Amino acid sequence: MNAARNLVKKLEGEIVECAFVVELPDLKGREKIKGENIFSIVKFEGE
């Protein structure tokens, strides 16, 4: 998602929201795309 976000910004596009079907909090993805609105349907916590 971070790579896609960077590409959109490079092409001067507007990011409205980052949407995910499944979010994996253990991978700390939210921290990598700080400053964006983030929506996820399901959060799957690790073991």
N, CA, C and O atoms as CSV, one atom per row, in Angstrom:
chain,resi,resn,atom,element,x,y,z
A,1,MET,N,N,0.820,-1.176,0.000
A,1,MET,CA,C,0.000,0.000,0.000
A,1,MET,C,C,0.871,1.249,0.000
A,1,MET,O,O,0.550,2.238,-0.659
A,2,ASN,N,N,1.951,1.200,0.727
A,2,ASN,CA,C,2.838,2.358,0.787
A,2,ASN,C,C,3.396,2.686,-0.600
A,2,ASN,O,O,3.485,3.857,-0.969
A,3,ALA,N,N,3.769,1.671,-1.363
A,3,ALA,CA,C,4.294,1.888,-2.713
A,3,ALA,C,C,3.212,2.486,-3.611
A,3,ALA,O,O,3.489,3.400,-4.388
A,4,ALA,N,N,1.994,1.984,-3.512
A,4,ALA,CA,C,0.893,2.518,-4.309
A,4,ALA,C,C,0.606,3.966,-3.918
A,4,ALA,O,O,0.365,4.811,-4.780
A,5,ARG,N,N,0.631,4.242,-2.631
A,5,ARG,CA,C,0.415,5.603,-2.137
A,5,ARG,C,C,1.483,6.554,-2.676
A,5,ARG,O,O,1.172,7.658,-3.124
A,6,ASN,N,N,2.731,6.124,-2.630
A,6,ASN,CA,C,3.821,6.953,-3.130
A,6,ASN,C,C,3.683,7.220,-4.628
A,6,ASN,O,O,3.970,8.327,-5.083
A,7,LEU,N,N,3.249,6.223,-5.400
A,7,LEU,CA,C,3.060,6.390,-6.837
A,7,LEU,C,C,1.952,7.399,-7.128
A,7,LEU,O,O,2.108,8.264,-7.990
A,8,VAL,N,N,0.841,7.290,-6.414
A,8,VAL,CA,C,-0.267,8.236,-6.610
A,8,VAL,C,C,0.196,9.654,-6.308
A,8,VAL,O,O,-0.109,10.582,-7.058
A,9,LYS,N,N,0.929,9.824,-5.214
A,9,LYS,CA,C,1.436,11.155,-4.859
A,9,LYS,C,C,2.428,11.666,-5.903
A,9,LYS,O,O,2.415,12.849,-6.241
A,10,LYS,N,N,3.280,10.790,-6.411
A,10,LYS,CA,C,4.258,11.188,-7.424
A,10,LYS,C,C,3.561,11.681,-8.690
A,10,LYS,O,O,4.040,12.602,-9.353
A,11,LEU,N,N,2.439,11.066,-9.017
A,11,LEU,CA,C,1.671,11.449,-10.203
A,11,LEU,C,C,0.685,12.576,-9.901
A,11,LEU,O,O,-0.186,12.892,-10.712
A,12,GLU,N,N,0.836,13.178,-8.716
A,12,GLU,CA,C,0.023,14.307,-8.269
A,12,GLU,C,C,-1.460,13.979,-8.145
A,12,GLU,O,O,-2.321,14.830,-8.371
A,13,GLY,N,N,-1.743,12.729,-7.781
A,13,GLY,CA,C,-3.117,12.326,-7.526
A,13,GLY,C,C,-3.505,12.636,-6.095
A,13,GLY,O,O,-2.647,12.922,-5.261
A,14,GLU,N,N,-4.796,12.580,-5.809
A,14,GLU,CA,C,-5.301,12.846,-4.463
A,14,GLU,C,C,-5.713,11.533,-3.805
A,14,GLU,O,O,-6.492,10.762,-4.366
A,15,ILE,N,N,-5.188,11.292,-2.624
A,15,ILE,CA,C,-5.563,10.097,-1.862
A,15,ILE,C,C,-6.679,10.484,-0.912
A,15,ILE,O,O,-6.505,11.343,-0.048
A,16,VAL,N,N,-7.823,9.845,-1.079
A,16,VAL,CA,C,-8.974,10.138,-0.241
A,16,VAL,C,C,-8.986,9.207,0.961
A,16,VAL,O,O,-9.241,9.639,2.085
A,17,GLU,N,N,-8.710,7.936,0.724
A,17,GLU,CA,C,-8.722,6.950,1.800
A,17,GLU,C,C,-7.979,5.706,1.343
A,17,GLU,O,O,-7.967,5.388,0.154
A,18,CYS,N,N,-7.367,5.009,2.273
A,18,CYS,CA,C,-6.735,3.716,2.008
A,18,CYS,C,C,-7.658,2.651,2.590
A,18,CYS,O,O,-7.938,2.661,3.789
A,19,ALA,N,N,-8.127,1.746,1.761
A,19,ALA,CA,C,-9.096,0.746,2.193
A,19,ALA,C,C,-8.511,-0.659,2.085
A,19,ALA,O,O,-7.821,-0.993,1.123
A,20,PHE,N,N,-8.804,-1.463,3.090
A,20,PHE,CA,C,-8.317,-2.842,3.161
A,20,PHE,C,C,-9.466,-3.763,3.515
A,20,PHE,O,O,-10.358,-3.396,4.280
A,21,VAL,N,N,-9.440,-4.959,2.955
A,21,VAL,CA,C,-10.411,-5.974,3.362
A,21,VAL,C,C,-9.966,-6.541,4.702
A,21,VAL,O,O,-10.766,-6.632,5.633
A,22,VAL,N,N,-8.693,-6.926,4.808
A,22,VAL,CA,C,-8.148,-7.476,6.046
A,22,VAL,C,C,-6.939,-6.659,6.462
A,22,VAL,O,O,-6.031,-6.427,5.665
A,23,GLU,N,N,-6.931,-6.226,7.709
A,23,GLU,CA,C,-5.788,-5.503,8.261
A,23,GLU,C,C,-5.044,-6.429,9.221
A,23,GLU,O,O,-5.656,-7.115,10.041
A,24,LEU,N,N,-3.726,-6.437,9.107
A,24,LEU,CA,C,-2.886,-7.256,9.985
A,24,LEU,C,C,-2.078,-6.320,10.895
A,24,LEU,O,O,-0.970,-5.921,10.537
A,25,PRO,N,N,-2.619,-5.970,12.056
A,25,PRO,CA,C,-1.963,-5.009,12.943
A,25,PRO,C,C,-0.534,-5.382,13.335
A,25,PRO,O,O,0.280,-4.493,13.587
A,26,ASP,N,N,-0.214,-6.663,13.392
A,26,ASP,CA,C,1.138,-7.093,13.769
A,26,ASP,C,C,2.196,-6.603,12.780
A,26,ASP,O,O,3.367,-6.486,13.142
A,27,LEU,N,N,1.801,-6.317,11.543
A,27,LEU,CA,C,2.748,-5.844,10.532
A,27,LEU,C,C,2.943,-4.329,10.575
A,27,LEU,O,O,3.780,-3.781,9.859
A,28,LYS,N,N,2.159,-3.662,11.423
A,28,LYS,CA,C,2.276,-2.216,11.652
A,28,LYS,C,C,2.136,-1.388,10.370
A,28,LYS,O,O,2.855,-0.409,10.172
A,29,GLY,N,N,1.215,-1.789,9.517
A,29,GLY,CA,C,0.981,-1.075,8.266
A,29,GLY,C,C,0.447,0.331,8.470
A,29,GLY,O,O,0.771,1.234,7.699
A,30,ARG,N,N,-0.370,0.528,9.503
A,30,ARG,CA,C,-0.913,1.865,9.769
A,30,ARG,C,C,0.199,2.869,10.031
A,30,ARG,O,O,0.100,4.029,9.631
A,31,GLU,N,N,1.242,2.431,10.691
A,31,GLU,CA,C,2.362,3.318,10.999
A,31,GLU,C,C,3.109,3.722,9.727
A,31,GLU,O,O,3.670,4.815,9.652
A,32,LYS,N,N,3.113,2.845,8.739
A,32,LYS,CA,C,3.842,3.113,7.499
A,32,LYS,C,C,3.117,4.098,6.598
A,32,LYS,O,O,3.742,4.729,5.745
A,33,ILE,N,N,1.823,4.238,6.769
A,33,ILE,CA,C,1.061,5.178,5.937
A,33,ILE,C,C,0.350,6.208,6.819
A,33,ILE,O,O,-0.813,6.537,6.584
A,34,LYS,N,N,1.041,6.702,7.814
A,34,LYS,CA,C,0.489,7.722,8.702
A,34,LYS,C,C,0.014,8.919,7.905
A,34,LYS,O,O,0.553,9.231,6.843
A,35,GLY,N,N,-0.993,9.579,8.425
A,35,GLY,CA,C,-1.501,10.778,7.790
A,35,GLY,C,C,-2.609,10.528,6.789
A,35,GLY,O,O,-3.203,11.479,6.281
A,36,GLU,N,N,-2.900,9.279,6.496
A,36,GLU,CA,C,-3.972,8.946,5.552
A,36,GLU,C,C,-5.176,8.403,6.326
A,36,GLU,O,O,-5.026,7.820,7.399
A,37,ASN,N,N,-6.354,8.601,5.770
A,37,ASN,CA,C,-7.545,7.967,6.323
A,37,ASN,C,C,-7.477,6.492,5.964
A,37,ASN,O,O,-7.266,6.138,4.804
A,38,ILE,N,N,-7.655,5.637,6.955
A,38,ILE,CA,C,-7.535,4.195,6.730
A,38,ILE,C,C,-8.828,3.513,7.145
A,38,ILE,O,O,-9.368,3.778,8.219
A,39,PHE,N,N,-9.317,2.633,6.281
A,39,PHE,CA,C,-10.526,1.869,6.543
A,39,PHE,C,C,-10.217,0.400,6.331
A,39,PHE,O,O,-9.636,0.026,5.313
A,40,SER,N,N,-10.602,-0.433,7.283
A,40,SER,CA,C,-10.465,-1.881,7.097
A,40,SER,C,C,-11.742,-2.560,7.580
A,40,SER,O,O,-12.358,-2.135,8.557
A,41,ILE,N,N,-12.124,-3.615,6.881
A,41,ILE,CA,C,-13.337,-4.346,7.234
A,41,ILE,C,C,-13.073,-5.263,8.421
A,41,ILE,O,O,-13.885,-5.339,9.343
A,42,VAL,N,N,-11.939,-5.961,8.401
A,42,VAL,CA,C,-11.603,-6.937,9.432
A,42,VAL,C,C,-10.175,-6.697,9.904
A,42,VAL,O,O,-9.273,-6.460,9.100
A,43,LYS,N,N,-9.983,-6.763,11.216
A,43,LYS,CA,C,-8.635,-6.738,11.775
A,43,LYS,C,C,-8.328,-8.133,12.295
A,43,LYS,O,O,-9.055,-8.662,13.135
A,44,PHE,N,N,-7.255,-8.724,11.797
A,44,PHE,CA,C,-6.876,-10.079,12.206
A,44,PHE,C,C,-5.641,-9.992,13.094
A,44,PHE,O,O,-4.528,-9.783,12.611
A,45,GLU,N,N,-5.850,-10.156,14.392
A,45,GLU,CA,C,-4.761,-10.130,15.358
A,45,GLU,C,C,-3.991,-11.448,15.275
A,45,GLU,O,O,-4.592,-12.503,15.073
A,46,GLY,N,N,-2.680,-11.397,15.429
A,46,GLY,CA,C,-1.851,-12.604,15.402
A,46,GLY,C,C,-2.054,-13.446,16.640
A,46,GLY,O,O,-2.876,-13.139,17.503
A,47,GLU,N,N,-1.299,-14.494,16.704
A,47,GLU,CA,C,-1.437,-15.456,17.807
A,47,GLU,C,C,-1.011,-14.899,19.116
A,47,GLU,O,O,-1.071,-15.592,20.131
